[in-house]
């Protein structure tokens, strides 16, 4: 009985932690998109590097190649070096990788 109650509270606490992480991520995403709309750089919350946005029809293959070549995380990524990355938001050091779907 008590074991059951303990598990219940543990599960609930874990769920709250996950929700908090998602909320934090959502706030970051919102801020990054707003910065981008204002034409300003957005920065990685972990390492402070400028985040790279990949938007279909906007970001050129050349920009992706340059990002990959200068990035610690993506300089070994063949697709990126060939000018292709899944649309999204990336930290050059690999802390942030948000894949976005454009439908
Ligand atoms: Zn980073």
Backbone and ligand atoms as CSV (ligand in chain L), in Angstrom:
chain,resi,resn,atom,element,x,y,z
A,1,UNK,N,N,0.823,-1.216,0.000
A,1,UNK,CA,C,0.000,0.000,0.000
A,1,UNK,C,C,0.853,1.261,0.000
A,2,UNK,N,N,1.800,1.319,0.988
A,2,UNK,CA,C,2.646,2.519,1.051
A,2,UNK,C,C,3.590,2.576,-0.140
A,3,UNK,N,N,4.013,1.392,-0.572
A,3,UNK,CA,C,4.877,1.339,-1.750
A,3,UNK,C,C,4.156,1.921,-2.947
A,4,UNK,N,N,2.892,1.616,-3.056
A,4,UNK,CA,C,2.084,2.121,-4.172
A,4,UNK,C,C,1.996,3.651,-4.121
A,5,UNK,N,N,1.743,4.177,-2.905
A,5,UNK,CA,C,1.625,5.639,-2.757
A,5,UNK,C,C,2.952,6.319,-3.080
A,6,UNK,N,N,4.032,5.713,-2.617
A,6,UNK,CA,C,5.354,6.279,-2.878
A,6,UNK,C,C,5.600,6.335,-4.388
A,7,UNK,N,N,5.280,5.237,-5.052
A,7,UNK,CA,C,5.482,5.195,-6.507
A,7,UNK,C,C,4.648,6.256,-7.211
A,8,UNK,N,N,3.413,6.414,-6.721
A,8,UNK,CA,C,2.520,7.402,-7.321
A,8,UNK,C,C,3.142,8.799,-7.261
A,9,UNK,N,N,3.668,9.149,-6.048
A,9,UNK,CA,C,4.262,10.493,-5.899
A,9,UNK,C,C,5.550,10.628,-6.695
A,10,UNK,N,N,6.297,9.548,-6.761
A,10,UNK,CA,C,7.540,9.597,-7.547
A,10,UNK,C,C,7.229,9.821,-9.023
A,11,UNK,N,N,6.202,9.120,-9.499
A,11,UNK,CA,C,5.828,9.274,-10.905
A,11,UNK,C,C,5.374,10.692,-11.178
A,12,UNK,N,N,4.596,11.244,-10.223
A,12,UNK,CA,C,4.082,12.586,-10.427
A,12,UNK,C,C,5.217,13.607,-10.437
A,13,UNK,N,N,6.203,13.402,-9.542
A,13,UNK,CA,C,7.328,14.328,-9.495
A,13,UNK,C,C,8.110,14.260,-10.813
A,14,UNK,N,N,8.326,13.062,-11.283
A,14,UNK,CA,C,9.066,12.855,-12.531
A,14,UNK,C,C,8.334,13.540,-13.696
A,15,UNK,N,N,7.007,13.405,-13.691
A,15,UNK,CA,C,6.200,14.022,-14.744
A,15,UNK,C,C,6.346,15.547,-14.716
A,16,UNK,N,N,6.351,16.110,-13.489
A,16,UNK,CA,C,6.528,17.563,-13.359
A,16,UNK,C,C,7.892,17.992,-13.869
A,17,UNK,N,N,8.910,17.191,-13.573
A,17,UNK,CA,C,10.255,17.527,-14.051
A,17,UNK,C,C,10.275,17.557,-15.575
A,18,UNK,N,N,9.661,16.566,-16.187
A,18,UNK,CA,C,9.625,16.495,-17.653
A,18,UNK,C,C,8.860,17.690,-18.213
A,19,UNK,N,N,7.729,18.022,-17.584
A,19,UNK,CA,C,6.960,19.191,-18.038
A,19,UNK,C,C,7.779,20.466,-17.942
A,20,UNK,N,N,8.548,20.602,-16.844
A,20,UNK,CA,C,9.377,21.797,-16.655
A,20,UNK,C,C,10.424,21.885,-17.765
A,21,UNK,N,N,11.009,20.756,-18.110
A,21,UNK,CA,C,12.023,20.741,-19.178
A,21,UNK,C,C,11.385,21.161,-20.500
A,22,UNK,N,N,10.191,20.639,-20.770
A,22,UNK,CA,C,9.509,20.989,-22.019
A,22,UNK,C,C,9.136,22.473,-22.049
A,23,UNK,N,N,8.695,22.991,-20.889
A,23,UNK,CA,C,8.335,24.411,-20.821
A,23,UNK,C,C,9.547,25.284,-21.099
A,24,UNK,N,N,10.669,24.916,-20.481
A,24,UNK,CA,C,11.910,25.661,-20.658
A,24,UNK,C,C,12.311,25.633,-22.139
A,25,UNK,N,N,12.225,24.458,-22.757
A,25,UNK,CA,C,12.579,24.322,-24.166
A,25,UNK,C,C,11.655,25.185,-25.028
A,26,UNK,N,N,10.365,25.205,-24.677
A,26,UNK,CA,C,9.398,25.989,-25.434
A,26,UNK,C,C,9.692,27.480,-25.345
A,27,UNK,N,N,10.068,27.924,-24.140
A,27,UNK,CA,C,10.423,29.340,-23.953
A,27,UNK,C,C,11.633,29.696,-24.807
A,28,UNK,N,N,12.641,28.823,-24.783
A,28,UNK,CA,C,13.843,29.058,-25.592
A,28,UNK,C,C,13.483,29.176,-27.063
A,29,UNK,N,N,12.693,28.218,-27.549
A,29,UNK,CA,C,12.312,28.210,-28.964
A,29,UNK,C,C,11.649,29.516,-29.356
A,30,UNK,N,N,10.700,29.961,-28.504
A,30,UNK,CA,C,9.977,31.199,-28.755
A,30,UNK,C,C,10.951,32.377,-28.855
A,31,UNK,N,N,11.869,32.460,-27.898
A,31,UNK,CA,C,12.858,33.552,-27.892
A,31,UNK,C,C,13.738,33.515,-29.136
A,32,UNK,N,N,14.179,32.309,-29.495
A,32,UNK,CA,C,15.070,32.187,-30.652
A,32,UNK,C,C,14.358,32.642,-31.920
A,33,UNK,N,N,13.090,32.216,-32.067
A,33,UNK,CA,C,12.354,32.584,-33.282
A,33,UNK,C,C,12.125,34.092,-33.336
A,34,UNK,N,N,11.837,34.691,-32.141
A,34,UNK,CA,C,11.623,36.142,-32.104
A,34,UNK,C,C,12.902,36.891,-32.461
A,35,UNK,N,N,14.031,36.420,-31.916
A,35,UNK,CA,C,15.320,37.058,-32.253
A,35,UNK,C,C,15.540,37.004,-33.749
A,36,UNK,N,N,15.268,35.847,-34.322
A,36,UNK,CA,C,15.499,35.676,-35.754
A,36,UNK,C,C,14.597,36.599,-36.571
A,37,UNK,N,N,13.324,36.725,-36.138
A,37,UNK,CA,C,12.394,37.601,-36.853
A,37,UNK,C,C,12.851,39.057,-36.800
A,38,UNK,N,N,13.511,39.433,-35.684
A,38,UNK,CA,C,14.044,40.801,-35.573
A,38,UNK,C,C,15.362,40.950,-36.314
A,39,UNK,N,N,15.851,39.858,-36.876
A,39,UNK,CA,C,17.116,39.897,-37.599
A,39,UNK,C,C,18.317,39.863,-36.666
A,40,UNK,N,N,18.094,39.419,-35.410
A,40,UNK,CA,C,19.196,39.335,-34.447
A,40,UNK,C,C,19.650,37.894,-34.299
A,41,UNK,N,N,20.855,37.740,-33.777
A,41,UNK,CA,C,21.349,36.392,-33.512
A,41,UNK,C,C,20.671,35.819,-32.272
A,42,UNK,N,N,20.509,34.505,-32.257
A,42,UNK,CA,C,20.060,33.800,-31.064
A,42,UNK,C,C,21.252,32.987,-30.567
A,43,UNK,N,N,21.338,32.817,-29.238
A,43,UNK,CA,C,22.528,32.180,-28.679
A,43,UNK,C,C,22.197,30.899,-27.930
A,44,UNK,N,N,23.122,29.952,-28.001
A,44,UNK,CA,C,22.971,28.674,-27.310
A,44,UNK,C,C,22.961,28.898,-25.801
A,45,UNK,N,N,21.952,28.359,-25.083
A,45,UNK,CA,C,21.888,28.554,-23.629
A,45,UNK,C,C,23.004,27.805,-22.898
A,46,UNK,N,N,23.602,26.830,-23.544
A,46,UNK,CA,C,24.654,26.052,-22.877
A,46,UNK,C,C,26.042,26.646,-23.086
A,47,UNK,N,N,26.394,26.921,-24.348
A,47,UNK,CA,C,27.776,27.346,-24.608
A,47,UNK,C,C,27.868,28.783,-25.122
A,48,UNK,N,N,26.728,29.406,-25.457
A,48,UNK,CA,C,26.752,30.813,-25.869
A,48,UNK,C,C,27.057,31.042,-27.343
A,49,UNK,N,N,27.266,29.986,-28.097
A,49,UNK,CA,C,27.541,30.141,-29.524
A,49,UNK,C,C,26.296,30.646,-30.254
A,50,UNK,N,N,26.517,31.285,-31.408
A,50,UNK,CA,C,25.389,31.747,-32.223
A,50,UNK,C,C,24.716,30.532,-32.843
A,51,UNK,N,N,23.385,30.461,-32.686
A,51,UNK,CA,C,22.641,29.331,-33.241
A,51,UNK,C,C,22.466,29.499,-34.745
A,52,UNK,N,N,22.442,28.385,-35.441
A,52,UNK,CA,C,22.295,28.377,-36.887
A,52,UNK,C,C,20.887,27.900,-37.238
A,53,UNK,N,N,20.173,28.699,-38.027
A,53,UNK,CA,C,18.810,28.346,-38.433
A,53,UNK,C,C,18.830,27.817,-39.859
A,54,UNK,N,N,18.194,26.695,-40.064
A,54,UNK,CA,C,18.066,26.143,-41.407
A,54,UNK,C,C,16.595,26.198,-41.807
A,55,UNK,N,N,16.271,27.074,-42.753
A,55,UNK,CA,C,14.896,27.214,-43.229
A,55,UNK,C,C,14.863,26.903,-44.724
A,56,UNK,N,N,13.973,26.006,-45.137
A,56,UNK,CA,C,13.885,25.661,-46.546
A,56,UNK,C,C,13.605,26.901,-47.397
A,57,UNK,N,N,14.327,27.045,-48.478
A,57,UNK,CA,C,14.094,28.164,-49.382
A,57,UNK,C,C,14.749,29.460,-48.936
A,58,UNK,N,N,15.308,29.479,-47.732
A,58,UNK,CA,C,15.957,30.682,-47.212
A,58,UNK,C,C,17.456,30.426,-47.021
A,59,UNK,N,N,17.744,29.366,-46.269
A,59,UNK,CA,C,19.138,29.031,-46.001
A,59,UNK,C,C,19.747,28.369,-47.234
A,60,UNK,N,N,20.880,28.876,-47.690
A,60,UNK,CA,C,21.479,28.313,-48.899
A,60,UNK,C,C,22.422,27.158,-48.554
A,61,UNK,N,N,22.678,26.318,-49.553
A,61,UNK,CA,C,23.599,25.195,-49.383
A,61,UNK,C,C,24.980,25.720,-48.975
A,62,UNK,N,N,25.352,26.861,-49.539
A,62,UNK,CA,C,26.650,27.463,-49.221
A,62,UNK,C,C,26.734,27.833,-47.742
A,63,UNK,N,N,25.627,28.392,-47.199
A,63,UNK,CA,C,25.598,28.748,-45.770
A,63,UNK,C,C,25.735,27.503,-44.897
A,64,UNK,N,N,25.058,26.435,-45.319
A,64,UNK,CA,C,25.125,25.184,-44.549
A,64,UNK,C,C,26.543,24.620,-44.594
A,65,UNK,N,N,27.166,24.660,-45.771
A,65,UNK,CA,C,28.553,24.191,-45.907
A,65,UNK,C,C,29.485,24.973,-44.993
A,66,UNK,N,N,29.338,26.292,-45.000
A,66,UNK,CA,C,30.197,27.147,-44.168
A,66,UNK,C,C,29.988,26.832,-42.688
A,67,UNK,N,N,28.717,26.691,-42.288
A,67,UNK,CA,C,28.411,26.357,-40.895
A,67,UNK,C,C,29.085,25.042,-40.512
A,68,UNK,N,N,28.930,24.036,-41.376
A,68,UNK,CA,C,29.485,22.705,-41.086
A,68,UNK,C,C,31.010,22.766,-40.954
A,69,UNK,N,N,31.645,23.482,-41.861
A,69,UNK,CA,C,33.111,23.539,-41.847
A,69,UNK,C,C,33.635,24.199,-40.572
A,70,UNK,N,N,32.891,25.176,-40.054
A,70,UNK,CA,C,33.354,25.921,-38.879
A,70,UNK,C,C,32.856,25.322,-37.571
A,71,UNK,N,N,32.029,24.282,-37.672
A,71,UNK,CA,C,31.388,23.727,-36.489
A,71,UNK,C,C,32.152,22.530,-35.928
A,72,UNK,N,N,32.272,22.485,-34.600
A,72,UNK,CA,C,32.935,21.353,-33.961
A,72,UNK,C,C,32.095,20.088,-34.136
A,73,UNK,N,N,30.770,20.268,-34.132
A,73,UNK,CA,C,29.868,19.115,-34.124
A,73,UNK,C,C,29.598,18.579,-35.527
A,74,UNK,N,N,29.526,19.451,-36.528
A,74,UNK,CA,C,29.035,19.021,-37.844
A,74,UNK,C,C,30.125,18.948,-38.912
A,75,UNK,N,N,31.372,19.209,-38.523
A,75,UNK,CA,C,32.443,19.203,-39.531
A,75,UNK,C,C,32.713,17.799,-40.056
A,76,UNK,N,N,32.172,16.773,-39.361
A,76,UNK,CA,C,32.330,15.408,-39.865
A,76,UNK,C,C,31.061,14.893,-40.516
A,77,UNK,N,N,30.076,15.766,-40.659
A,77,UNK,CA,C,28.779,15.359,-41.202
A,77,UNK,C,C,28.769,15.555,-42.728
A,78,UNK,N,N,28.782,14.435,-43.452
A,78,UNK,CA,C,28.913,14.512,-44.921
A,78,UNK,C,C,27.773,15.288,-45.566
A,79,UNK,N,N,26.535,15.035,-45.117
A,79,UNK,CA,C,25.382,15.758,-45.689
A,79,UNK,C,C,25.570,17.265,-45.502
A,80,UNK,N,N,25.949,17.652,-44.277
A,80,UNK,CA,C,26.116,19.080,-43.983
A,80,UNK,C,C,27.222,19.678,-44.849
A,81,UNK,N,N,28.316,18.945,-44.995
A,81,UNK,CA,C,29.436,19.444,-45.816
A,81,UNK,C,C,29.029,19.544,-47.279
A,82,UNK,N,N,28.032,18.750,-47.678
A,82,UNK,CA,C,27.504,18.844,-49.048
A,82,UNK,C,C,26.387,19.877,-49.161
A,83,UNK,N,N,26.087,20.560,-48.054
A,83,UNK,CA,C,25.119,21.650,-48.119
A,83,UNK,C,C,23.705,21.263,-47.737
A,84,UNK,N,N,23.544,20.143,-47.032
A,84,UNK,CA,C,22.191,19.783,-46.603
A,84,UNK,C,C,22.144,19.447,-45.115
A,85,UNK,N,N,21.175,20.045,-44.402
A,85,UNK,CA,C,20.865,19.696,-43.012
A,85,UNK,C,C,19.348,19.734,-42.908
A,86,UNK,N,N,18.796,18.839,-42.093
A,86,UNK,CA,C,17.350,18.868,-41.849
A,86,UNK,C,C,16.973,20.250,-41.322
A,87,UNK,N,N,15.869,20.836,-41.802
A,87,UNK,CA,C,15.451,22.154,-41.304
A,87,UNK,C,C,15.360,22.178,-39.775
A,88,UNK,N,N,15.850,23.238,-39.167
A,88,UNK,CA,C,15.804,23.324,-37.713
A,88,UNK,C,C,16.761,24.360,-37.180
A,89,UNK,N,N,17.090,24.218,-35.883
A,89,UNK,CA,C,17.957,25.166,-35.189
A,89,UNK,C,C,19.113,24.375,-34.577
A,90,UNK,N,N,20.318,24.843,-34.815
A,90,UNK,CA,C,21.496,24.077,-34.400
A,90,UNK,C,C,22.527,24.935,-33.694
A,91,UNK,N,N,23.112,24.362,-32.619
A,91,UNK,CA,C,24.301,24.948,-32.011
A,91,UNK,C,C,25.511,24.326,-32.703
A,92,UNK,N,N,26.507,25.129,-33.076
A,92,UNK,CA,C,27.672,24.564,-33.761
A,92,UNK,C,C,28.439,23.566,-32.900
A,93,UNK,N,N,28.219,23.615,-31.572
A,93,UNK,CA,C,28.896,22.670,-30.684
A,93,UNK,C,C,28.017,21.485,-30.304
A,94,UNK,N,N,26.816,21.428,-30.907
A,94,UNK,CA,C,25.968,20.251,-30.711
A,94,UNK,C,C,25.079,20.281,-29.477
A,95,UNK,N,N,25.047,21.388,-28.708
A,95,UNK,CA,C,24.202,21.431,-27.502
A,95,UNK,C,C,22.723,21.480,-27.878
A,96,UNK,N,N,22.407,22.216,-28.939
A,96,UNK,CA,C,21.017,22.401,-29.348
A,96,UNK,C,C,20.822,21.804,-30.723
A,97,UNK,N,N,19.806,20.973,-30.849
A,97,UNK,CA,C,19.462,20.443,-32.171
A,97,UNK,C,C,17.949,20.291,-32.205
A,98,UNK,N,N,17.271,21.292,-32.784
A,98,UNK,CA,C,15.819,21.261,-32.854
A,98,UNK,C,C,15.440,21.010,-34.307
A,99,UNK,N,N,14.816,19.881,-34.578
A,99,UNK,CA,C,14.394,19.586,-35.939
A,99,UNK,C,C,13.005,20.150,-36.121
A,100,UNK,N,N,12.808,20.877,-37.230
A,100,UNK,CA,C,11.494,21.472,-37.462
A,100,UNK,C,C,10.889,20.917,-38.745
A,101,UNK,N,N,9.589,20.765,-38.730
A,101,UNK,CA,C,8.879,20.346,-39.933
A,101,UNK,C,C,8.190,21.537,-40.538
A,102,UNK,N,N,8.408,21.732,-41.796
A,102,UNK,CA,C,7.705,22.791,-42.514
A,102,UNK,C,C,6.761,22.083,-43.469
A,103,UNK,N,N,5.468,22.218,-43.232
A,103,UNK,CA,C,4.502,21.519,-44.079
A,103,UNK,C,C,3.806,22.534,-44.970
L,1,ZN,ZN,ZN,26.025,25.237,-27.575
